[in-house]
């Protein structure tokens, strides 16, 4: 697919009493399905032990296959929905990862969103100490084994173990840990990947990659975890234990969360994702006005920007690109000739709304350019008089290694060998414009974000 892909979504619920953890994790993961469609899984804390279930497939298909749902009810649960980056799609790499005691009982489990840049070296060091790994390669399991090692050295002190673990890992990570009637959540010192928390009632707490997960189970959003923050909740106190790291913290959340990854109804770091996307469309028209008959957005993430563009330009917005909602990102096409027609299977235009019209088409971004070219071709064949392409983000010039599955630099549409005019000619459009970095920063309200895919400057 011609898009960046987030690695995963994570979700967790903890209560001081027994709750319907099976239904809660199903709802939470379904709300985060857009963050990963290859596999999912969960771990439930019941009577002091952890029970896990995980498999390939979409969330609802996965849960439909579980017949003994009551078996997975306890007082806490964590879950994960996955799009693979490091480690590939092997079943051995599906989360959660869990650790067992000498009696074969699971006593700790973790879910992780992000990517460690020092995971391979750290794994080699742990293996040299005799620590065994299950996955073929997963940076998430590296975090788990480090925590386990540090638990042994700290007399089972989870707080100290997490603190020590964070000193030995580098990269982007948002993590939820379940163990020994405790749940813990923590973020990397730059806060690159999102993680927030909320409450369902006075004694039930929720952690989620996005606020839409909290909303899905009727919870109330409290706030996002601070970069470098650790929150631990245990059954004895049923109160938050908040630990803030001492080192200087930088707030550098991924700007692409607002552009594409997150659901439009989510809040990320107190910013409404839908409003950010709509504002980007408004700014695009202010930057590059054009006379046209209709504005269209590429479903789904390009639509709010198209609405914003229409609002300030006065050019009517029409939803004339129809998306087949039954095709997911994981849809498998068996033959090359069929794969090449993927755009036609996924998006089709209403022909009479295009013929003879001057069209502004808005997408959230251009990555490889494959989909963009095919969309323009569809519009040309439908009789469009003019096509003006607008991207609601700056040109993507660099790949990301912090929890996002991206093409290598040479496969990006924009690299050192091409410029905007060349791209416009390749796309066969009458004009091509991108949201400026200045306007993206203005819309987000600060420079305290990771803009690495736009300028090659990453916080790590």
N, C-alpha and C positions, 0 to 999 in steps of 0.2 A: 504494500500500500504506500501511496505517495504522501505519507505524513510521518511526523515524529510519533513515537509511542512511549507513553509513560510505562515504567516497569510494573507498577502494581498499586493497589489500594490496601490499606490496613485498617482494621476495626477491632474494637474491644469493649466489653462491658464487664463491670465488676459490681457485685452487690454483697451486702452483709447477710443476705438470706437467699434461699433457693428461688430461682426465677426460671422463666421459659427461655433458657439460653439458646435452644435450637431455633426458635422462631426469630429471636432478636438478631442472631448472627446471620440468618438467612436474609432478613430485611436489610441489615447493614451492608452486607457484601453485594446484594443486588443493587443497592443505591450507588455502589462504587464500581459497578461492572465496567463502566467506560474506561477505567484505568488499567484493565487487564482482562483479556478474554480467553487465555489459553488454559488456565487451570485455576483451581481454588481449593481452600481447605480451612479447617478450624480446629482448635483445641479447647476442650471444656474442662474446667476445674470442678470436680465432683468428689465430695468426701475426702478432700486432701490430695487426690490424685488427678492426673491429667489424662483425658481420653481424646485422641486425635483421629480425624478422618479427612482425607484429601484425595483429589483425583483430577484428571484432565477434564476440560469442558467448561461450559458456561454455568453460572451460579444456579439458575433454576433447574437446569438439567441435572446438575450434580445433586441437589437436594431432593429431587424427585426419586432418586434411586435409593434413598435412605429410608428404610421401612420402620426401623425401631427408633423413632425420634425421641421418645421419652428417655432412652438410654443416654442421650446427650443433654440432659437438663441438669444444671448444677447452680453454682452461685457466681461463676465467672466464665467468660469465653473470649477468645481472640481469633481473628480470621484474616485471610489474605486472598486477594484475587490477583492473578499474575499475568504479566506480559514479560517474557524473558529478555534479559540483557545478558549479564554474565551467567554462564552455566548452561545456556541453551534450554531446550524444551524437554529434557529428560525427566521422567517421572521422579527420579531421585532428587531432583532440584525443586520439587513443589513444596511450598511452605504450608503450614508452620514446620519449623525444625524443632525437635524436642530431644531432651536428654533423659536417660533412665538411671535408676539407682541399681545397687547390686542384686535386687530382687526382680529386676526387669520391669519395674513400675516407672512410668513417666512422672518426673517431678519438676520439670521446667520446660517451657516452650516459648518460642519467639516468632514474631512476624516483623518483616523489615521492608521498608521502601527506600530505595536509593542505590548507591554503588560506591564501594570502597576502592580507592586507587592503590592501596597497599595490601590488598587481600591475599594475593598470591604469595608474597614474601612472608606475611604473617602466618599463613597456613603452613608453609614449609617449616617455620620455626616451631609451630605447635606439633607438627608431625614428628619433628626431631626429638620432641620430648615424650613421644609415645602416645600422643593423642590421636585417636582415630576419627576419620570423617566418613560420612555416609554418601554425601553428594559427589557427583563427578567434579563439579566445581561450583561453589556458591559462596559469595561473600557473606551472605546471611548466616550460613552455618559457621563461618569464621567468628562472627560476633557471638553466637551461642557458645562455641567451645571456649572462647576467651572468658566469657562470663562464668562458665562452669569451673574453669581453672581458677579464676579469682575467688569464686565462692569457697573452694577448698582451702585457699590460702588466707581467707578472712573470716573463718569460722561461720560460714553461711550468711554473711552480712551482704544483702543484696545491694544496698546503697553503695557500700565501698567497692563491691565488685563491678558495678556499672561505672563508677567514677574511674576506676583503674582501667577498665576496658576502653573507655573513650580516650585515654591517653595513648593507647596503642593502635588506634584505627584512624585513618584519614579518608575523607571523602564526604559523600552526602548520605545521611541516614536519619530516618525516623523509625523508631523501634518501639514495639510493645512487648513486654515480657510477662509471662504468667508463671507463678510458682508458689508453693508453700502458703496458700491462702493470701497471696499478695499479687498485685498487678503493678507494673511499672511502665512508664512511657518516657522516652527521651529523644532529643534531637541533636544534630551535629552543631558545632559552635557557630556555623554560618546560617543555620536554619534553611538550607537549600530546598529540601523537600518538606511539604506541609504536614502538620499534625495539630489537631485541636482537641479540646475536651468539653464535655457538657455533663448535665445531670438528667436523670429520668425521674428521680424523686430524691428525698433527703439521704437515701442510703444506696443509690444506684448511680454509678459513674460511667461515662462513655468516653472512649477515645476514637478518633476517626481521622482519616486523611483529609476529609472535607466535611463541611457542615451539613451537606445533604445526607450524609450517613446518620448524623445525630437526628436530623429532621425525620428520617425514615422510620424511626421507632418512637416518635413523639417526644424526644428529649429536648432540652433547652441548652443552646450553645452558650458557653461561658467565655472562652477566649482561646487563642492559639497558644501552644507552648512556646516559650521564648527560646531563641537559639541557645543551645548548650544546657537547657533546663532538664531536670529529671523530676518526675512526679511519681511518688510511690504511695499506694493505698493498701492498707492491710486490714484484715478482718477484726483485729483486736480493737483498734482505735476508730475505724471507719471514718477517719479524717485524712485530709491531704497532708502528705509530708513532702514539702517542696525543697529541693536542693538546687542551688544555682552555682554553676562552676565559677571559679575565681578569675580565670584568665579573661582577657579582653575579648568580648564577643562582637561579631559583626552580623548584621541582619542582611542576608543575601539570598532571599528566596528566589527561586527560578521564575523569571518573568513569563516564561511560556505557560506556566500554570494559568495565567489570566487569558492568554491568547488562545489556547487550545485545550490543554489537558483537563481542566476542571469543568464540572457541570455548570451551566450558566446560572443555576439557582443557588450556587454555593457562595459563601463568603470565604475569602482567603486573606488572612491578616487584616480582617475587618474591612476589606474592599469587596464590593459586590461585583462578581465576575461579569454578569450581564451588562451592568452599567459601564464597566471598563470597555467591553467589546463594542457597545453602542457608541461610546465616546470616540473610539478609534475610527469609526466610520465618519463621524462628524469632522474629526480632524483631517481625515483623508480628503474630504471635499474642500475644506479650507486651504489645504496645501495645493491641491490640483483640481480646480473646478473644471467641468466639462459639460457641454450641451448634449443631452441625451433624452430618450423617450421613456426609458424604464431602467430601474435598478434591480438587480437580482443578486441573491446571496447563495453561495455554495453550502448546501445543508451539511451539518447543522451549525457548525461553529462560525460560518461566514454570515449567517442571517442577521444576528444583532448588529454587526457592523454595517450591513446593507441598509437596515432600518435607520441607523444613525445617519448614514450618507443621504438617504432619501429625505429625512426630516429637515436637514439644513439646506439641501439643494432644491427642494420642492419637486424633484423628479420622482414620480410615483414608484414605490416598491411593489413588486409583484412576485409571489412565490411560484415562479413558473419552471423551476427545476424541481422535479418530483423525485423524491428519494424512496427507493424500495426499502421499507423499514424492516423487512424480514431478512435482509442480508447484513450480517455483522462483519466485524473486522476479521473474524476467524473463518469466514466463508472460504471453502477450499474448491478451487477450480481445477479439474483434472488434466486438461489439455492446453497447450500453449495458445492455440487459436482462440479458445474460449477465454483464457486469462486476459488476452489482449482486448477483449470486449467487456472487461470488468466494469468500466465506467458506464457503458450502455446498460448493463444489468442493474447498476446501483442508482444511476441518475438519468432521467429522461425529461426532455423539455416539452412544454405545451407549445406546439409548433405555431399556431396562429397568433400567439402573443409575441413571437420573435420576428417573423417575416417582415422585412422592410424596416425594422426598428433599429435605432441607435441604442446600444445596450452598454450599461456599466455592470460588470460582473465582479463581485467581491468575494475573496476567499481569505481565510485567516492567515495563510502563509503560502510560500512556494518552497518546496523542499527539493525533490528531484525534478519536478516540472512535468512528470508523466501525465498525471491527472489533468493538469492545467491545459496541456496541449490537446488532449482528447476532448475536454470540455469546449474549448474554442472551436475545434473541428466540428463538434456537434452543432454548435450555434451557427457556424458558417453554413453548414449543410441545411440548416433550418431556415436560411435566408436572411440572417442578420445583416443589416446595412453597415453598421459600424460596431466594433467591439473594443471597449475600454476596460482593461484589466486593472484592478486595484487590490493590493495586498494589505491587510490590516496589521501587518508587522513589518519591520525592516527586512532587508534581504538577509537570508541565512547564509553565512559564509564559513561556518566552522561546525564540526560535529561535537556532540556532548558525550562526556564519559562520567557523568554524575547521576546516573539512574535513568537515562533516556536512551532508547534504541534509535540511533541515527545512522545515516549513510556515512561512509568515509568521505573525506573532503573532496576527492576527485569526482564523486558521484553527485555532489550537490549541484543544483542548477547554477548557483552563483559561486564561482571560484575565481582565482586570480586570472583565468584565461578569458573570462567573459565580462561584459558590462551590460548595463540596462538596455541599450539600443540593440545589442546582439540578441538579448533574451526576448525583446519585443518582436524582433524579426522571426526568431525561432517559433515563438508562440503564435505568430500570424495575427497580432492585434494592432489596432490603430494607435493605441497608447498604452503605456505600462507605468504605473507609479506605486511606490511603497510608502507606508507610514514612516516618518522620519524618527530617528533615535530621540531627538529632542522632544517630539510630541509624545512618544511612548513614555518617556520619563515624566513628562508633565501629567499625562493621564494617570500614571501609577502614583504620582505624588512625591517621588523621591528617586535618588540614584541607588538606594539600598536594595538592589536586586541583582541577580545574576543575569548578565546580558551576553554571556559567553558565545552563544550561537550566532549573535549579531556582530560582535566585535573581536571574538577570539580571546577575550580577557576573562578568565575564570577565577573564582575566589580561592581555588585550591590548585 
